[in-house]
Amino acid sequence: MGIIVAIEGADGVGKNTTSSRLRDTLCAAGRTASVIGFPRYGETVAGVTIGRYMAGDIGVAVTPYAAATLYGLDRFEWRASILEAVEGSDVLIFDRYVASNMAYQAARVDESEARTLMDWILALETGQFALPVPTLSIYLDTPWELAKAMILQKAERSYTPKTYDEYEADVALQQRVRANYEAIVAADLLGPWRIVRASESGAMRSPDDIVAEIVGHISLK
C-alpha cells in the first residue's frame, strides 16, 4: 500500500504542473506514482454539477454547505479509483483534495463560522464518505498578484470558456482562501503539512525546484 501526497493551494499556484512533475520525477527514480485531480469534471454526477456551478450556469443559489457536499460527493463517487490507486502505487498524488473544499467553502462564510464549516467538511469526507487521509499535504504558497497572472496562462477549461471561473474572479475570496489554508496548516488538519513557496523574489520558482523540495519532504521505505 502506497502513501498519499496531496498538493494544495489557492488558484494559480501551479498545482497541476507540480503534481504531474512530481509523478514523473518519482517514476524516473524507480517508484510507481499516479495522479488523481479533483473535481472530476464530466466524469461524476457531482463533477458535472460543479462544472456548471463554476461556470455560473447552475440557475439556483448554492450555499457553502451545498457546495461542500458536491465537492465531497465528487470524491466519494471516485472513491473506488482512489483506493485502487493507493494499492497500486508507491505514491498517490492528489491535485486538490479535501483541504481544498475546506479552504474554499469556509471562505464563503463569516470568519467566525469558518472553523465550524471546515470541521464539518473534514467529518463528512473522511468520516461519512470514508475517504483516506493524506500521509502528507503540501501547501503551495504564492501571492495572489502572481497567481492571477498564472491563471491567465491556463488552457481553456472544459467547464467554462471564461478566463476566470466563479472562484478565480473573486479577489476577496482568494485572499480568504489563503488565510484558511494557513489556518489548516497551522492546526495540522487532515494530517501533517509542509509549506512550499511557489514563488521567490517576485517571480514563480521553476517546477523542478519546487518538486525537488517536495521530494525532500516525502519519506519512502
CYANA upper distance limits for C-alpha pairs under 8 A (distance plus 0.5 A):
  1 MET  CA     86 VAL  CA      6.49
  1 MET  CA     87 GLU  CA      5.09
  1 MET  CA     88 GLY  CA      7.55
  1 MET  CA     89 SER  CA      7.67
  1 MET  CA     90 ASP  CA      7.46
  2 GLY  CA     86 VAL  CA      5.77
  2 GLY  CA     87 GLU  CA      6.56
  2 GLY  CA     88 GLY  CA      7.77
  2 GLY  CA     89 SER  CA      5.93
  2 GLY  CA     90 ASP  CA      4.68
  2 GLY  CA     91 VAL  CA      5.68
  2 GLY  CA     92 LEU  CA      7.30
  3 ILE  CA     86 VAL  CA      7.45
  3 ILE  CA     90 ASP  CA      6.76
  3 ILE  CA     91 VAL  CA      5.46
  3 ILE  CA     92 LEU  CA      6.75
  3 ILE  CA    134 PRO  CA      7.99
  3 ILE  CA    135 THR  CA      6.30
  4 ILE  CA     86 VAL  CA      7.72
  4 ILE  CA     91 VAL  CA      6.29
  4 ILE  CA     92 LEU  CA      5.34
  4 ILE  CA     93 ILE  CA      6.45
  4 ILE  CA     94 PHE  CA      8.02
  4 ILE  CA    133 VAL  CA      8.24
  4 ILE  CA    134 PRO  CA      5.32
  4 ILE  CA    135 THR  CA      5.49
  4 ILE  CA    136 LEU  CA      7.04
  5 VAL  CA     91 VAL  CA      7.53
  5 VAL  CA     92 LEU  CA      6.73
  5 VAL  CA     93 ILE  CA      5.36
  5 VAL  CA     94 PHE  CA      6.76
  5 VAL  CA    134 PRO  CA      6.25
  5 VAL  CA    135 THR  CA      6.51
  5 VAL  CA    136 LEU  CA      5.50
  5 VAL  CA    137 SER  CA      6.08
  5 VAL  CA    138 ILE  CA      7.85
  6 ALA  CA     93 ILE  CA      6.18
  6 ALA  CA     94 PHE  CA      5.01
  6 ALA  CA     95 ASP  CA      6.92
  6 ALA  CA     96 ARG  CA      7.01
  6 ALA  CA     97 TYR  CA      6.89
  6 ALA  CA    134 PRO  CA      6.75
  6 ALA  CA    136 LEU  CA      6.98
  6 ALA  CA    137 SER  CA      5.08
  6 ALA  CA    138 ILE  CA      6.58
  7 ILE  CA     15 LYS  CA      6.64
  7 ILE  CA     18 THR  CA      8.28
  7 ILE  CA     19 SER  CA      7.15
  7 ILE  CA     93 ILE  CA      7.64
  7 ILE  CA     94 PHE  CA      6.35
  7 ILE  CA     95 ASP  CA      5.81
  7 ILE  CA     96 ARG  CA      6.37
  7 ILE  CA     97 TYR  CA      8.23
  7 ILE  CA    137 SER  CA      6.58
  7 ILE  CA    138 ILE  CA      5.50
  7 ILE  CA    139 TYR  CA      6.94
  7 ILE  CA    140 LEU  CA      7.81
  8 GLU  CA     15 LYS  CA      7.11
  8 GLU  CA     95 ASP  CA      7.38
  8 GLU  CA     96 ARG  CA      5.81
  8 GLU  CA     97 TYR  CA      7.73
  8 GLU  CA     99 ALA  CA      7.78
  8 GLU  CA    100 SER  CA      7.11
  8 GLU  CA    137 SER  CA      7.52
  8 GLU  CA    138 ILE  CA      6.33
  8 GLU  CA    139 TYR  CA      5.42
  8 GLU  CA    140 LEU  CA      6.61
  9 GLY  CA     13 VAL  CA      6.99
  9 GLY  CA     15 LYS  CA      7.54
  9 GLY  CA     96 ARG  CA      8.26
  9 GLY  CA    100 SER  CA      7.78
  9 GLY  CA    139 TYR  CA      5.88
  9 GLY  CA    140 LEU  CA      5.56
  9 GLY  CA    141 ASP  CA      6.93
  9 GLY  CA    178 ARG  CA      8.07
  9 GLY  CA    181 TYR  CA      7.80
 10 ALA  CA    100 SER  CA      8.48
 10 ALA  CA    140 LEU  CA      8.40
 10 ALA  CA    141 ASP  CA      8.34
 10 ALA  CA    174 GLN  CA      7.36
 10 ALA  CA    177 VAL  CA      7.03
 10 ALA  CA    178 ARG  CA      6.87
 11 ASP  CA    147 ALA  CA      7.14
 11 ASP  CA    148 LYS  CA      8.37
 11 ASP  CA    151 ILE  CA      7.76
 11 ASP  CA    168 GLU  CA      7.06
 11 ASP  CA    174 GLN  CA      8.11
 12 GLY  CA    146 LEU  CA      8.39
 12 GLY  CA    147 ALA  CA      4.77
 12 GLY  CA    148 LYS  CA      6.64
 12 GLY  CA    149 ALA  CA      8.13
 12 GLY  CA    150 MET  CA      5.68
 12 GLY  CA    151 ILE  CA      5.43
 13 VAL  CA    140 LEU  CA      6.92
 13 VAL  CA    141 ASP  CA      7.53
 13 VAL  CA    142 THR  CA      6.79
 13 VAL  CA    147 ALA  CA      5.99
 13 VAL  CA    150 MET  CA      7.71
 13 VAL  CA    198 ALA  CA      7.11
 14 GLY  CA     18 THR  CA      6.46
 14 GLY  CA    140 LEU  CA      8.44
 14 GLY  CA    150 MET  CA      8.31
 14 GLY  CA    198 ALA  CA      8.34
 15 LYS  CA     19 SER  CA      6.44
 15 LYS  CA     95 ASP  CA      6.53
 15 LYS  CA     96 ARG  CA      8.04
 15 LYS  CA    140 LEU  CA      7.98
 16 ASN  CA     20 SER  CA      6.72
 16 ASN  CA     37 GLY  CA      8.35
 16 ASN  CA     95 ASP  CA      6.47
 17 THR  CA     21 ARG  CA      6.53
 17 THR  CA    207 PRO  CA      7.73
 18 THR  CA     22 LEU  CA      6.39
 18 THR  CA    207 PRO  CA      6.68
 18 THR  CA    210 ILE  CA      7.88
 18 THR  CA    211 VAL  CA      6.97
 19 SER  CA     23 ARG  CA      6.78
 19 SER  CA     35 VAL  CA      7.20
 19 SER  CA     93 ILE  CA      7.02
 19 SER  CA     94 PHE  CA      7.72
 19 SER  CA     95 ASP  CA      6.48
 20 SER  CA     24 ASP  CA      6.79
 20 SER  CA     35 VAL  CA      7.38
 21 ARG  CA     25 THR  CA      6.54
 21 ARG  CA    207 PRO  CA      7.73
 21 ARG  CA    208 ASP  CA      7.95
 21 ARG  CA    211 VAL  CA      7.39
 22 LEU  CA     26 LEU  CA      6.66
 22 LEU  CA    211 VAL  CA      6.13
 22 LEU  CA    215 VAL  CA      8.14
 23 ARG  CA     27 CYS  CA      6.62
 23 ARG  CA     33 ALA  CA      5.87
 23 ARG  CA     34 SER  CA      6.58
 23 ARG  CA     35 VAL  CA      7.34
 23 ARG  CA     93 ILE  CA      7.82
 24 ASP  CA     28 ALA  CA      6.57
 24 ASP  CA     33 ALA  CA      8.30
 25 THR  CA     29 ALA  CA      6.86
 25 THR  CA    211 VAL  CA      8.42
 26 LEU  CA     30 GLY  CA      7.11
 26 LEU  CA     31 ARG  CA      5.84
 26 LEU  CA     32 THR  CA      7.50
 26 LEU  CA     33 ALA  CA      6.97
 27 CYS  CA     31 ARG  CA      5.27
 27 CYS  CA     32 THR  CA      5.99
 27 CYS  CA     33 ALA  CA      6.62
 31 ARG  CA     89 SER  CA      8.50
 31 ARG  CA     90 ASP  CA      6.65
 31 ARG  CA     91 VAL  CA      8.25
 32 THR  CA     88 GLY  CA      8.47
 32 THR  CA     89 SER  CA      5.52
 32 THR  CA     90 ASP  CA      5.59
 32 THR  CA     91 VAL  CA      7.03
 33 ALA  CA     89 SER  CA      5.74
 33 ALA  CA     90 ASP  CA      6.30
 33 ALA  CA     91 VAL  CA      5.22
 33 ALA  CA     92 LEU  CA      6.26
 33 ALA  CA     93 ILE  CA      7.79
 34 SER  CA     85 ALA  CA      7.62
 34 SER  CA     89 SER  CA      7.13
 34 SER  CA     91 VAL  CA      7.17
 34 SER  CA     92 LEU  CA      5.66
 34 SER  CA     93 ILE  CA      6.52
 35 VAL  CA     92 LEU  CA      6.50
 35 VAL  CA     93 ILE  CA      5.15
 35 VAL  CA     94 PHE  CA      6.28
 35 VAL  CA     95 ASP  CA      7.45
 36 ILE  CA     82 ILE  CA      8.20
 36 ILE  CA     92 LEU  CA      8.04
 36 ILE  CA     93 ILE  CA      6.82
 36 ILE  CA     94 PHE  CA      5.59
 36 ILE  CA     95 ASP  CA      6.64
 37 GLY  CA     94 PHE  CA      6.18
 37 GLY  CA     95 ASP  CA      4.88
 37 GLY  CA     96 ARG  CA      6.67
 37 GLY  CA     97 TYR  CA      8.37
 38 PHE  CA     74 ASP  CA      8.32
 38 PHE  CA     75 ARG  CA      7.88
 38 PHE  CA     94 PHE  CA      8.22
 38 PHE  CA     95 ASP  CA      6.87
 38 PHE  CA     96 ARG  CA      6.20
 38 PHE  CA     97 TYR  CA      7.17
 39 PRO  CA     47 GLY  CA      6.22
 39 PRO  CA     50 ILE  CA      8.11
 39 PRO  CA     71 TYR  CA      7.45
 39 PRO  CA     74 ASP  CA      6.98
 39 PRO  CA     75 ARG  CA      8.06
 39 PRO  CA     96 ARG  CA      8.50
 40 ARG  CA     44 THR  CA      6.65
 40 ARG  CA     47 GLY  CA      5.46
 40 ARG  CA     48 VAL  CA      8.27
 40 ARG  CA     74 ASP  CA      7.22
 41 TYR  CA     47 GLY  CA      4.88
 41 TYR  CA     48 VAL  CA      5.85
 41 TYR  CA     50 ILE  CA      7.78
 41 TYR  CA     51 GLY  CA      6.50
 41 TYR  CA    158 SER  CA      7.99
 41 TYR  CA    159 TYR  CA      7.58
 42 GLY  CA     47 GLY  CA      6.33
 42 GLY  CA     48 VAL  CA      5.34
 42 GLY  CA     51 GLY  CA      8.28
 43 GLU  CA     47 GLY  CA      6.79
 43 GLU  CA     48 VAL  CA      7.47
 44 THR  CA     48 VAL  CA      6.70
 44 THR  CA     74 ASP  CA      6.74
 44 THR  CA     77 GLU  CA      7.03
 44 THR  CA     78 TRP  CA      8.17
 45 VAL  CA     49 THR  CA      6.94
 45 VAL  CA     74 ASP  CA      7.77
 46 ALA  CA     50 ILE  CA      6.50
 46 ALA  CA     70 LEU  CA      5.99
 46 ALA  CA     71 TYR  CA      7.41
 46 ALA  CA     73 LEU  CA      6.63
 46 ALA  CA     74 ASP  CA      5.38
 47 GLY  CA     51 GLY  CA      6.65
 47 GLY  CA     70 LEU  CA      8.33
 47 GLY  CA     71 TYR  CA      8.12
 47 GLY  CA     74 ASP  CA      6.14
 48 VAL  CA     52 ARG  CA      7.04
 49 THR  CA     53 TYR  CA      6.69
 49 THR  CA     58 ILE  CA      8.03
 49 THR  CA     70 LEU  CA      8.32
 50 ILE  CA     54 MET  CA      6.53
 50 ILE  CA     67 ALA  CA      8.47
 50 ILE  CA     70 LEU  CA      7.45
 50 ILE  CA     71 TYR  CA      7.82
 51 GLY  CA     55 ALA  CA      6.65
 51 GLY  CA    159 TYR  CA      5.41
 51 GLY  CA    160 THR  CA      8.02
 52 ARG  CA     56 GLY  CA      6.83
 52 ARG  CA     57 ASP  CA      5.52
 52 ARG  CA     58 ILE  CA      5.83
 52 ARG  CA    159 TYR  CA      7.19
 53 TYR  CA     57 ASP  CA      6.19
 53 TYR  CA     58 ILE  CA      5.35
 53 TYR  CA    166 GLU  CA      8.49
 54 MET  CA    159 TYR  CA      8.03
 54 MET  CA    160 THR  CA      8.13
 54 MET  CA    165 ASP  CA      6.18
 54 MET  CA    166 GLU  CA      5.70
 54 MET  CA    167 TYR  CA      7.69
 55 ALA  CA    159 TYR  CA      6.87
 55 ALA  CA    160 THR  CA      5.66
 55 ALA  CA    162 LYS  CA      8.16
 55 ALA  CA    165 ASP  CA      6.38
 55 ALA  CA    166 GLU  CA      6.92
 56 GLY  CA    165 ASP  CA      8.35
 56 GLY  CA    166 GLU  CA      6.95
 62 VAL  CA     66 ALA  CA      6.48
 62 VAL  CA     67 ALA  CA      6.64
 63 THR  CA     67 ALA  CA      6.62
 64 PRO  CA     68 ALA  CA      6.45
 64 PRO  CA    105 GLN  CA      5.75
 64 PRO  CA    106 ALA  CA      7.92
 64 PRO  CA    108 ARG  CA      6.80
 64 PRO  CA    109 VAL  CA      7.74
 65 TYR  CA     69 THR  CA      6.68
 65 TYR  CA    105 GLN  CA      7.96
 65 TYR  CA    117 LEU  CA      8.25
 66 ALA  CA     70 LEU  CA      6.85
 67 ALA  CA     71 TYR  CA      6.80
 67 ALA  CA    105 GLN  CA      7.74
 68 ALA  CA     72 GLY  CA      6.63
 68 ALA  CA    101 ASN  CA      6.61
 68 ALA  CA    102 MET  CA      8.18
 68 ALA  CA    105 GLN  CA      6.78
 68 ALA  CA    121 ILE  CA      7.22
 69 THR  CA     73 LEU  CA      6.39
 69 THR  CA    121 ILE  CA      8.34
 70 LEU  CA     74 ASP  CA      6.66
 71 TYR  CA     75 ARG  CA      7.28
 71 TYR  CA    101 ASN  CA      7.08
 72 GLY  CA     76 PHE  CA      6.73
 72 GLY  CA     98 VAL  CA      7.85
 72 GLY  CA    101 ASN  CA      8.01
 72 GLY  CA    121 ILE  CA      8.34
 72 GLY  CA    124 LEU  CA      7.99
 72 GLY  CA    125 GLU  CA      6.30
 72 GLY  CA    129 PHE  CA      8.36
 73 LEU  CA     77 GLU  CA      6.51
 73 LEU  CA    129 PHE  CA      8.47
 74 ASP  CA     78 TRP  CA      7.06
 75 ARG  CA     79 ARG  CA      6.48
 75 ARG  CA    131 LEU  CA      8.32
 76 PHE  CA    125 GLU  CA      8.24
 76 PHE  CA    129 PHE  CA      6.45
 76 PHE  CA    131 LEU  CA      7.59
 78 TRP  CA     82 ILE  CA      6.85
 79 ARG  CA     83 LEU  CA      6.74
 79 ARG  CA    131 LEU  CA      7.27
 80 ALA  CA     84 GLU  CA      6.65
 81 SER  CA     85 ALA  CA      6.57
 82 ILE  CA     86 VAL  CA      6.75
 83 LEU  CA     87 GLU  CA      6.81
 84 GLU  CA     88 GLY  CA      6.65
 85 ALA  CA     89 SER  CA      6.44
 85 ALA  CA     92 LEU  CA      6.96
 86 VAL  CA     90 ASP  CA      8.04
 86 VAL  CA     91 VAL  CA      7.66
 86 VAL  CA     92 LEU  CA      6.25
 96 ARG  CA    100 SER  CA      6.38
 97 TYR  CA    101 ASN  CA      7.71
 98 VAL  CA    102 MET  CA      7.02
 98 VAL  CA    121 ILE  CA      8.38
 98 VAL  CA    122 LEU  CA      7.66
 98 VAL  CA    125 GLU  CA      7.48
 99 ALA  CA    103 ALA  CA      6.55
 99 ALA  CA    122 LEU  CA      8.48
 99 ALA  CA    181 TYR  CA      8.24
 99 ALA  CA    184 ILE  CA      8.23
 99 ALA  CA    190 LEU  CA      7.79
100 SER  CA    104 TYR  CA      6.55
101 ASN  CA    105 GLN  CA      6.43
101 ASN  CA    121 ILE  CA      7.86
102 MET  CA    106 ALA  CA      6.41
102 MET  CA    117 LEU  CA      7.84
102 MET  CA    118 MET  CA      5.28
102 MET  CA    119 ASP  CA      8.48
102 MET  CA    121 ILE  CA      6.64
102 MET  CA    122 LEU  CA      7.79
102 MET  CA    180 ASN  CA      8.48
103 ALA  CA    107 ALA  CA      6.78
103 ALA  CA    118 MET  CA      7.74
103 ALA  CA    177 VAL  CA      5.76
103 ALA  CA    178 ARG  CA      8.13
103 ALA  CA    180 ASN  CA      5.59
103 ALA  CA    181 TYR  CA      6.17
103 ALA  CA    184 ILE  CA      8.35
104 TYR  CA    108 ARG  CA      7.46
104 TYR  CA    173 LEU  CA      8.36
104 TYR  CA    177 VAL  CA      5.95
104 TYR  CA    180 ASN  CA      8.39
105 GLN  CA    109 VAL  CA      7.77
105 GLN  CA    117 LEU  CA      8.16
105 GLN  CA    118 MET  CA      8.36
106 ALA  CA    110 ASP  CA      8.46
106 ALA  CA    111 GLU  CA      8.33
106 ALA  CA    113 GLU  CA      8.06
106 ALA  CA    114 ALA  CA      5.13
106 ALA  CA    115 ARG  CA      7.76
106 ALA  CA    117 LEU  CA      6.46
106 ALA  CA    118 MET  CA      6.68
106 ALA  CA    177 VAL  CA      8.21
106 ALA  CA    180 ASN  CA      7.74
107 ALA  CA    111 GLU  CA      8.14
107 ALA  CA    114 ALA  CA      7.48
107 ALA  CA    173 LEU  CA      6.42
107 ALA  CA    176 ARG  CA      5.76
107 ALA  CA    177 VAL  CA      5.98
107 ALA  CA    180 ASN  CA      7.57
108 ARG  CA    173 LEU  CA      7.56
109 VAL  CA    113 GLU  CA      6.75
109 VAL  CA    114 ALA  CA      6.70
110 ASP  CA    114 ALA  CA      6.94
113 GLU  CA    117 LEU  CA      6.91
114 ALA  CA    118 MET  CA      6.71
115 ARG  CA    119 ASP  CA      6.60
116 THR  CA    120 TRP  CA      6.70
117 LEU  CA    121 ILE  CA      6.72
118 MET  CA    122 LEU  CA      6.66
119 ASP  CA    123 ALA  CA      6.69
120 TRP  CA    124 LEU  CA      6.63
121 ILE  CA    125 GLU  CA      6.60
122 LEU  CA    126 THR  CA      6.43
122 LEU  CA    127 GLY  CA      7.95
122 LEU  CA    190 LEU  CA      7.92
123 ALA  CA    127 GLY  CA      5.37
123 ALA  CA    128 GLN  CA      7.18
124 LEU  CA    128 GLN  CA      5.41
124 LEU  CA    129 PHE  CA      6.64
125 GLU  CA    129 PHE  CA      5.37
125 GLU  CA    130 ALA  CA      6.79
125 GLU  CA    131 LEU  CA      6.36
126 THR  CA    130 ALA  CA      5.18
126 THR  CA    131 LEU  CA      5.22
126 THR  CA    132 PRO  CA      6.87
126 THR  CA    133 VAL  CA      7.29
127 GLY  CA    131 LEU  CA      7.82
133 VAL  CA    190 LEU  CA      6.70
133 VAL  CA    191 GLY  CA      7.43
134 PRO  CA    190 LEU  CA      7.46
134 PRO  CA    191 GLY  CA      7.02
135 THR  CA    191 GLY  CA      7.25
135 THR  CA    192 PRO  CA      7.66
136 LEU  CA    191 GLY  CA      7.09
136 LEU  CA    192 PRO  CA      5.91
136 LEU  CA    193 TRP  CA      6.35
136 LEU  CA    194 ARG  CA      8.17
136 LEU  CA    218 ILE  CA      8.17
137 SER  CA    191 GLY  CA      7.83
137 SER  CA    192 PRO  CA      6.86
137 SER  CA    193 TRP  CA      5.29
137 SER  CA    194 ARG  CA      7.00
138 ILE  CA    193 TRP  CA      6.26
138 ILE  CA    194 ARG  CA      5.59
138 ILE  CA    195 ILE  CA      6.42
138 ILE  CA    196 VAL  CA      7.25
138 ILE  CA    214 ILE  CA      8.04
139 TYR  CA    181 TYR  CA      8.12
139 TYR  CA    185 VAL  CA      8.23
139 TYR  CA    193 TRP  CA      7.64
139 TYR  CA    194 ARG  CA      6.78
139 TYR  CA    195 ILE  CA      5.36
139 TYR  CA    196 VAL  CA      6.51
140 LEU  CA    195 ILE  CA      6.80
140 LEU  CA    196 VAL  CA      5.62
140 LEU  CA    197 ARG  CA      6.28
140 LEU  CA    198 ALA  CA      6.11
141 ASP  CA    195 ILE  CA      7.41
141 ASP  CA    196 VAL  CA      6.74
141 ASP  CA    197 ARG  CA      5.43
141 ASP  CA    198 ALA  CA      6.08
141 ASP  CA    199 SER  CA      8.04
142 THR  CA    146 LEU  CA      7.47
142 THR  CA    147 ALA  CA      7.17
142 THR  CA    197 ARG  CA      6.80
142 THR  CA    198 ALA  CA      5.97
142 THR  CA    199 SER  CA      6.15
143 PRO  CA    147 ALA  CA      6.82
143 PRO  CA    199 SER  CA      8.44
144 TRP  CA    148 LYS  CA      6.35
144 TRP  CA    174 GLN  CA      7.84
144 TRP  CA    175 GLN  CA      7.82
145 GLU  CA    149 ALA  CA      7.28
146 LEU  CA    150 MET  CA      6.99
146 LEU  CA    202 GLY  CA      8.17
146 LEU  CA    203 ALA  CA      7.77
146 LEU  CA    204 MET  CA      7.94
147 ALA  CA    151 ILE  CA      6.83
148 LYS  CA    152 LEU  CA      7.23
149 ALA  CA    153 GLN  CA      7.50
150 MET  CA    154 LYS  CA      7.45
151 ILE  CA    163 THR  CA      8.31
151 ILE  CA    164 TYR  CA      7.98
152 LEU  CA    163 THR  CA      7.14
152 LEU  CA    164 TYR  CA      8.49
156 GLU  CA    160 THR  CA      7.89
156 GLU  CA    161 PRO  CA      6.62
156 GLU  CA    162 LYS  CA      8.34
156 GLU  CA    163 THR  CA      8.21
157 ARG  CA    161 PRO  CA      7.06
160 THR  CA    165 ASP  CA      7.56
164 TYR  CA    168 GLU  CA      5.69
164 TYR  CA    169 ALA  CA      5.80
165 ASP  CA    169 ALA  CA      6.55
166 GLU  CA    170 ASP  CA      7.37
167 TYR  CA    173 LEU  CA      7.61
167 TYR  CA    174 GLN  CA      7.85
168 GLU  CA    174 GLN  CA      7.51
170 ASP  CA    174 GLN  CA      6.85
171 VAL  CA    175 GLN  CA      6.96
172 ALA  CA    176 ARG  CA      6.91
173 LEU  CA    177 VAL  CA      6.56
174 GLN  CA    178 ARG  CA      6.93
175 GLN  CA    179 ALA  CA      6.98
176 ARG  CA    180 ASN  CA      6.65
177 VAL  CA    181 TYR  CA      6.72
178 ARG  CA    182 GLU  CA      6.81
179 ALA  CA    183 ALA  CA      6.87
180 ASN  CA    184 ILE  CA      6.66
181 TYR  CA    185 VAL  CA      6.58
182 GLU  CA    186 ALA  CA      6.57
183 ALA  CA    187 ALA  CA      6.73
184 ILE  CA    188 ASP  CA      6.49
184 ILE  CA    189 LEU  CA      5.82
185 VAL  CA    189 LEU  CA      7.10
185 VAL  CA    192 PRO  CA      8.34
185 VAL  CA    193 TRP  CA      6.30
185 VAL  CA    194 ARG  CA      8.15
185 VAL  CA    195 ILE  CA      8.47
188 ASP  CA    192 PRO  CA      5.76
188 ASP  CA    193 TRP  CA      6.65
194 ARG  CA    217 HIS  CA      8.11
196 VAL  CA    210 ILE  CA      7.67
196 VAL  CA    213 GLU  CA      7.92
196 VAL  CA    214 ILE  CA      7.88
197 ARG  CA    210 ILE  CA      8.22
198 ALA  CA    204 MET  CA      6.40
198 ALA  CA    205 ARG  CA      6.14
198 ALA  CA    210 ILE  CA      7.17
199 SER  CA    203 ALA  CA      5.86
199 SER  CA    204 MET  CA      4.53
199 SER  CA    205 ARG  CA      5.42
200 GLU  CA    204 MET  CA      6.69
200 GLU  CA    205 ARG  CA      6.63
205 ARG  CA    209 ASP  CA      7.17
205 ARG  CA    210 ILE  CA      7.25
206 SER  CA    210 ILE  CA      6.97
207 PRO  CA    211 VAL  CA      6.57
208 ASP  CA    212 ALA  CA      6.53
209 ASP  CA    213 GLU  CA      6.87
210 ILE  CA    214 ILE  CA      6.88
211 VAL  CA    215 VAL  CA      6.58
212 ALA  CA    216 GLY  CA      6.90
213 GLU  CA    217 HIS  CA      7.33
214 ILE  CA    218 ILE  CA      7.20
